[in-house]
Amino acid sequence: FNRPSKQGFDIVIGNPPYGAKTSNTDKENYKRYYEASQTARGLKGSTDTFAVFVNLGYNILCKNGNLAFIIPMAITSSDAMMALHNLLENNCETIKVSSYSNRPKQIFDAACIRTSVFFFTKTLTANRHIYTTKLQRRRYTDSIKDIIDKLQFIDSKELKLPGRYAKISNDSEKKILQKCFSSNKNIKSFTDVKGVPFYYRVSGGRYFNVVSDIPTGSTQDKTYCVISDYSKIIVAILSTNLFWFYQQVYTDGLHIKLTELEMFPLPDLEKVSRETISQINNKYFKYKTDIEKNKINRDFYFEYKIRKSKKLIDELDDLVCPLYGLTKAEVAYIKNYELEFRLDDE
């Protein structure tokens, strides 16, 4: 503390406030003084207090100083993090983040939020490594030490998306994503505002999200229109374990935002044989029939029990995943990913 202030601190560590109520004047000041809050040059910023504190922590570090914060998992999965990511990736050679769900049991007993432990070194040089873990889930029998002891990190820098870090832990997950993103197509490639609509829930569903070519009756339903020739196969692909895996890697684990939907990679559908398209469409029809049969009609919406249709979802993956070049072992990995938590009543 006796060093000149311009030299900065070796370590900044803490658990800053998040989502705090701030005045419009405060927010304007954040935008004026903190890069993390500025929306410019195509980068979206955030005035959430945790983002401002990360920026402040960066500012007061000395060169080669380290920051370690416990913050909301939004740091890994939000358009509003683009400006903060840009600041750090231009000035921090190493970024490290581990992420934790709040289900089945929250990682910290007093805070029911999805959390990340975020670390970086301020080198004032361009980023070279982004080390991440998969989304960690705490069972009711797990201690925090149990979770920390089994953490696995992998360098996932090449798989970063705008505002999003890939929550993965091992080479299998990395190779699967590399194969998926080797396609130059995504959902947005097939957008057609005058095309055929499908419906996706932006919130809810815990371990399965509903995507359908018919409305589900939820207030969380959103509509997306695609080229009519490919509408059925796109909805089928969005009903797979593969899409669910993608959501766990790039979203906050509960919501699916438009940006995340549009960034989801698709195989070159124009090169898929008619026979394969027909098989996928037929399998999707069986799956859709099954989830409709198992749904519960609540007062204002349908409650879907999609886990009861897991066998049919797996069969969809057997047809869809090879279109991305996935091996049988990789398809099996996707089908069994987080299986314990997806099928458990808890």
Wavefront OBJ file of the C-alpha trace (Angstrom):
o trace
v 0.000 0.000 0.000
v 3.015 2.306 0.364
v 4.055 1.951 -3.257
v 3.183 4.707 -5.736
v -0.434 4.290 -6.827
v 0.532 4.149 -10.487
v 2.455 0.939 -9.837
v -0.699 -0.954 -8.952
v -1.473 -4.048 -6.890
v 0.018 -7.532 -7.316
v -3.269 -9.219 -6.428
v -6.933 -8.202 -6.511
v -9.272 -10.815 -5.042
v -12.921 -10.701 -4.019
v -16.611 -11.341 -4.505
v -17.945 -8.064 -5.957
v -21.612 -7.044 -5.915
v -23.738 -8.020 -8.890
v -27.078 -6.720 -10.111
v -26.961 -3.829 -7.640
v -29.487 -1.043 -8.133
v -27.721 1.994 -9.522
v -28.980 5.363 -10.676
v -29.021 6.512 -14.277
v -26.262 8.966 -13.349
v -24.130 6.096 -12.050
v -24.698 4.148 -15.235
v -23.705 7.107 -17.371
v -20.519 7.413 -15.328
v -19.797 3.698 -15.812
v -20.133 4.201 -19.558
v -17.849 7.208 -19.411
v -15.024 5.717 -17.344
v -15.142 1.920 -17.826
v -14.546 0.085 -21.104
v -16.646 -2.858 -19.850
v -19.753 -0.629 -19.879
v -19.238 0.944 -23.290
v -21.168 -0.251 -26.328
v -19.144 0.731 -29.381
v -17.475 -0.751 -32.470
v -19.951 -3.608 -32.479
v -19.075 -4.597 -28.897
v -21.847 -4.589 -26.310
v -21.069 -3.403 -22.803
v -22.631 -3.966 -19.396
v -23.430 -1.605 -16.522
v -23.934 -4.525 -14.126
v -21.843 -3.772 -11.063
v -19.848 -7.006 -11.273
v -18.600 -6.108 -14.773
v -17.588 -2.640 -13.564
v -15.730 -4.162 -10.598
v -13.813 -6.527 -12.915
v -12.837 -3.492 -14.990
v -11.827 -1.576 -11.844
v -9.828 -4.571 -10.623
v -8.007 -4.666 -13.948
v -7.279 -0.925 -13.730
v -5.632 -1.084 -10.303
v -3.451 -4.130 -11.024
v 0.233 -3.681 -11.727
v 1.753 -5.286 -14.803
v 1.819 -9.079 -14.285
v -0.644 -8.683 -11.410
v -3.438 -11.236 -10.907
v -7.180 -10.872 -10.353
v -9.429 -13.609 -8.946
v -13.160 -12.928 -8.470
v -16.253 -14.961 -7.731
v -18.880 -13.511 -10.084
v -22.091 -14.518 -11.911
v -21.704 -17.039 -14.723
v -22.901 -14.324 -17.100
v -19.177 -13.607 -17.587
v -19.149 -16.739 -19.819
v -22.426 -16.305 -21.661
v -23.740 -12.854 -22.516
v -23.589 -10.405 -25.412
v -23.080 -7.696 -22.781
v -19.678 -9.185 -21.878
v -18.196 -8.469 -25.310
v -16.611 -5.149 -24.326
v -15.103 -6.565 -21.125
v -13.789 -9.631 -22.953
v -12.239 -7.369 -25.568
v -10.432 -5.323 -22.905
v -9.054 -8.407 -21.166
v -8.150 -10.311 -24.315
v -6.105 -7.372 -25.566
v -4.153 -7.150 -22.306
v -4.144 -10.496 -20.490
v -2.084 -13.396 -21.783
v -3.946 -15.918 -19.602
v -7.605 -16.033 -18.598
v -8.967 -18.863 -16.489
v -12.596 -19.546 -15.592
v -14.410 -22.370 -13.815
v -18.232 -22.379 -13.778
v -20.835 -23.794 -11.404
v -24.552 -24.463 -11.738
v -27.056 -23.931 -8.931
v -28.717 -27.313 -9.561
v -29.146 -29.847 -8.122
v -27.483 -27.994 -5.186
v -26.079 -24.485 -5.315
v -22.309 -24.265 -4.992
v -22.501 -21.661 -2.196
v -25.308 -22.282 0.261
v -26.195 -18.597 0.635
v -26.259 -17.689 -3.075
v -28.673 -19.369 -5.456
v -27.030 -18.231 -8.686
v -24.903 -19.783 -11.388
v -21.369 -18.742 -10.557
v -17.929 -18.494 -12.130
v -14.524 -18.172 -10.502
v -12.708 -15.798 -12.842
v -8.941 -15.300 -12.993
v -6.577 -13.366 -15.234
v -3.018 -12.019 -15.345
v -2.557 -8.459 -16.597
v 0.434 -8.814 -18.906
v -0.452 -5.911 -21.232
v 0.019 -8.351 -24.110
v -2.536 -10.114 -26.308
v -4.345 -13.149 -24.955
v -2.862 -16.567 -25.737
v -4.778 -18.934 -23.459
v -8.344 -19.188 -22.155
v -8.563 -22.106 -19.752
v -12.071 -23.309 -18.929
v -13.957 -26.102 -17.173
v -17.271 -27.663 -18.027
v -20.282 -26.470 -16.050
v -19.926 -28.107 -12.642
v -22.968 -29.532 -10.867
v -23.002 -30.138 -7.142
v -24.897 -33.170 -5.879
v -26.493 -33.007 -2.445
v -23.786 -35.363 -1.182
v -20.905 -33.259 -2.579
v -18.828 -30.853 -0.541
v -17.289 -27.807 -2.225
v -13.915 -29.535 -1.820
v -15.269 -32.526 -3.792
v -16.108 -30.195 -6.666
v -12.810 -28.277 -6.581
v -10.695 -31.441 -6.407
v -12.131 -32.840 -9.651
v -11.836 -29.654 -11.738
v -10.298 -30.168 -15.172
v -9.172 -27.212 -17.289
v -8.526 -27.108 -21.017
v -7.421 -24.309 -23.329
v -10.579 -23.473 -25.282
v -9.486 -20.137 -26.751
v -10.155 -21.215 -30.360
v -13.768 -22.050 -29.451
v -14.654 -18.683 -27.972
v -17.765 -17.005 -29.405
v -18.684 -13.316 -29.057
v -19.396 -12.704 -25.371
v -19.017 -16.394 -24.582
v -16.366 -18.755 -23.269
v -16.763 -22.469 -24.042
v -17.537 -24.298 -20.796
v -15.633 -27.512 -21.599
v -13.073 -29.610 -19.726
v -11.517 -32.214 -22.009
v -10.269 -33.122 -25.476
v -13.418 -35.077 -26.385
v -15.611 -32.011 -25.900
v -13.095 -29.833 -27.723
v -12.925 -32.164 -30.755
v -16.723 -32.408 -30.966
v -17.037 -28.614 -31.050
v -14.181 -28.278 -33.546
v -16.008 -30.631 -35.907
v -19.292 -28.781 -35.458
v -17.743 -25.374 -36.132
v -15.799 -26.629 -39.143
v -19.055 -26.000 -41.023
v -19.456 -22.496 -42.412
v -23.218 -22.733 -41.930
v -25.353 -21.877 -38.926
v -28.997 -21.256 -38.119
v -28.698 -17.686 -39.337
v -27.603 -18.993 -42.765
v -31.110 -20.383 -43.259
v -33.121 -17.437 -41.918
v -36.125 -16.389 -44.004
v -38.568 -13.933 -42.450
v -41.222 -15.169 -44.900
v -40.334 -18.817 -44.343
v -41.690 -21.530 -42.058
v -41.667 -20.785 -38.304
v -40.454 -22.939 -35.468
v -40.789 -22.175 -31.767
v -38.211 -22.260 -28.996
v -38.438 -21.453 -25.317
v -36.064 -18.731 -24.221
v -36.393 -19.799 -20.584
v -37.304 -22.850 -18.559
v -36.960 -26.555 -19.107
v -34.060 -26.985 -16.660
v -32.362 -29.967 -18.304
v -34.200 -30.036 -21.650
v -35.438 -27.121 -23.695
v -38.452 -27.434 -25.959
v -38.032 -26.729 -29.672
v -41.032 -27.509 -31.856
v -42.685 -26.723 -35.162
v -45.909 -26.027 -33.243
v -46.420 -23.457 -30.429
v -46.051 -24.878 -26.919
v -48.380 -22.325 -25.329
v -45.674 -20.863 -23.096
v -45.217 -17.121 -22.649
v -41.513 -17.914 -23.113
v -42.087 -19.148 -26.684
v -40.231 -17.254 -29.394
v -40.705 -17.660 -33.131
v -37.949 -18.088 -35.704
v -38.518 -18.465 -39.442
v -36.285 -20.444 -41.788
v -36.227 -21.484 -45.441
v -39.204 -23.799 -45.946
v -37.220 -26.596 -47.642
v -35.113 -27.059 -44.514
v -37.530 -26.191 -41.722
v -38.274 -29.749 -40.569
v -34.669 -30.930 -40.462
v -33.561 -27.770 -38.628
v -36.198 -28.293 -35.934
v -35.106 -31.948 -35.698
v -31.459 -30.928 -35.242
v -32.477 -28.457 -32.518
v -34.214 -31.318 -30.694
v -31.040 -33.397 -30.344
v -28.682 -34.046 -27.465
v -26.079 -32.238 -29.573
v -27.980 -28.952 -29.389
v -28.528 -29.469 -25.670
v -24.751 -29.975 -25.255
v -24.127 -26.742 -27.183
v -26.469 -24.903 -24.814
v -24.600 -26.150 -21.737
v -21.324 -24.993 -23.279
v -22.339 -21.521 -24.446
v -25.482 -20.371 -22.613
v -26.225 -19.616 -18.975
v -27.696 -23.115 -18.625
v -31.311 -21.996 -18.452
v -32.010 -19.390 -21.131
v -31.383 -19.487 -24.861
v -30.861 -16.099 -26.449
v -31.421 -15.259 -30.103
v -27.689 -14.721 -30.662
v -26.904 -18.165 -29.249
v -29.556 -19.795 -31.404
v -28.311 -18.117 -34.569
v -24.679 -19.043 -33.868
v -25.473 -22.762 -33.590
v -23.599 -24.494 -36.443
v -25.461 -26.557 -39.014
v -24.068 -29.057 -41.499
v -24.305 -28.200 -45.187
v -27.935 -29.243 -45.537
v -27.823 -28.833 -49.301
v -25.455 -31.818 -49.446
v -27.518 -34.112 -47.213
v -29.185 -36.898 -49.177
v -32.959 -36.970 -49.516
v -32.983 -40.394 -47.892
v -31.196 -39.095 -44.786
v -33.449 -36.032 -44.613
v -36.481 -38.293 -44.841
v -35.162 -40.541 -42.039
v -34.508 -37.538 -39.800
v -37.900 -36.003 -40.515
v -39.666 -39.302 -39.778
v -37.751 -39.732 -36.534
v -38.579 -36.168 -35.508
v -42.272 -36.823 -36.162
v -42.130 -39.817 -33.787
v -40.340 -37.728 -31.185
v -42.815 -34.842 -31.510
v -45.757 -37.241 -31.232
v -44.226 -38.734 -28.099
v -43.589 -35.443 -26.279
v -47.097 -34.259 -27.144
v -48.489 -37.494 -25.690
v -46.536 -37.024 -22.443
v -47.183 -33.312 -21.902
v -49.335 -31.992 -19.060
v -51.895 -29.289 -19.799
v -51.534 -26.556 -17.181
v -53.825 -23.529 -16.939
v -51.977 -21.345 -19.435
v -49.250 -23.532 -20.929
v -48.094 -27.080 -21.621
v -45.568 -28.722 -19.311
v -43.399 -31.054 -21.359
v -41.768 -34.188 -19.911
v -39.104 -34.461 -22.564
v -36.872 -36.777 -20.566
v -39.477 -39.492 -21.139
v -38.568 -39.297 -24.834
v -34.812 -39.661 -24.347
v -34.627 -42.881 -26.394
v -36.102 -41.115 -29.430
v -33.787 -38.132 -28.914
v -30.838 -40.531 -28.933
v -32.067 -42.002 -32.212
v -32.205 -38.494 -33.674
v -28.569 -38.002 -32.698
v -27.618 -41.268 -34.399
v -28.841 -39.695 -37.645
v -27.823 -36.057 -37.111
v -24.380 -36.231 -35.467
v -22.678 -38.068 -38.373
v -23.604 -35.084 -40.572
v -21.071 -33.136 -38.488
v -18.442 -35.864 -38.889
v -18.793 -37.167 -35.341
v -17.593 -40.724 -34.689
v -19.722 -43.366 -32.952
v -17.738 -42.795 -29.760
v -18.357 -39.038 -29.962
v -22.073 -39.587 -30.595
v -22.210 -41.847 -27.525
v -20.429 -39.142 -25.498
v -23.022 -36.567 -26.537
v -25.950 -38.865 -25.768
v -24.599 -39.592 -22.288
v -23.436 -36.074 -21.460
v -24.838 -35.012 -18.058
v -27.186 -37.996 -18.232
v -27.403 -38.347 -14.473
v -28.755 -34.829 -14.095
v -30.978 -34.862 -17.165
v -32.994 -37.877 -16.092
v -33.045 -37.455 -12.316
v -36.286 -36.187 -10.777
v -34.225 -33.814 -8.594
l 1 2 3 4 5 6 7 8 9 10 11 12 13 14 15 16 17 18 19 20 21 22 23 24 25 26 27 28 29 30 31 32 33 34 35 36 37 38 39 40 41 42 43 44 45 46 47 48 49 50 51 52 53 54 55 56 57 58 59 60 61 62 63 64 65 66 67 68 69 70 71 72 73 74 75 76 77 78 79 80 81 82 83 84 85 86 87 88 89 90 91 92 93 94 95 96 97 98 99 100 101 102 103 104 105 106 107 108 109 110 111 112 113 114 115 116 117 118 119 120 121 122 123 124 125 126 127 128 129 130 131 132 133 134 135 136 137 138 139 140 141 142 143 144 145 146 147 148 149 150 151 152 153 154 155 156 157 158 159 160 161 162 163 164 165 166 167 168 169 170 171 172 173 174 175 176 177 178 179 180 181 182 183 184 185 186 187 188 189 190 191 192 193 194 195 196 197 198 199 200 201 202 203 204 205 206 207 208 209 210 211 212 213 214 215 216 217 218 219 220 221 222 223 224 225 226 227 228 229 230 231 232 233 234 235 236 237 238 239 240 241 242 243 244 245 246 247 248 249 250 251 252 253 254 255 256 257 258 259 260 261 262 263 264 265 266 267 268 269 270 271 272 273 274 275 276 277 278 279 280 281 282 283 284 285 286 287 288 289 290 291 292 293 294 295 296 297 298 299 300 301 302 303 304 305 306 307 308 309 310 311 312 313 314 315 316 317 318 319 320 321 322 323 324 325 326 327 328 329 330 331 332 333 334 335 336 337 338 339 340 341 342 343 344 345 346
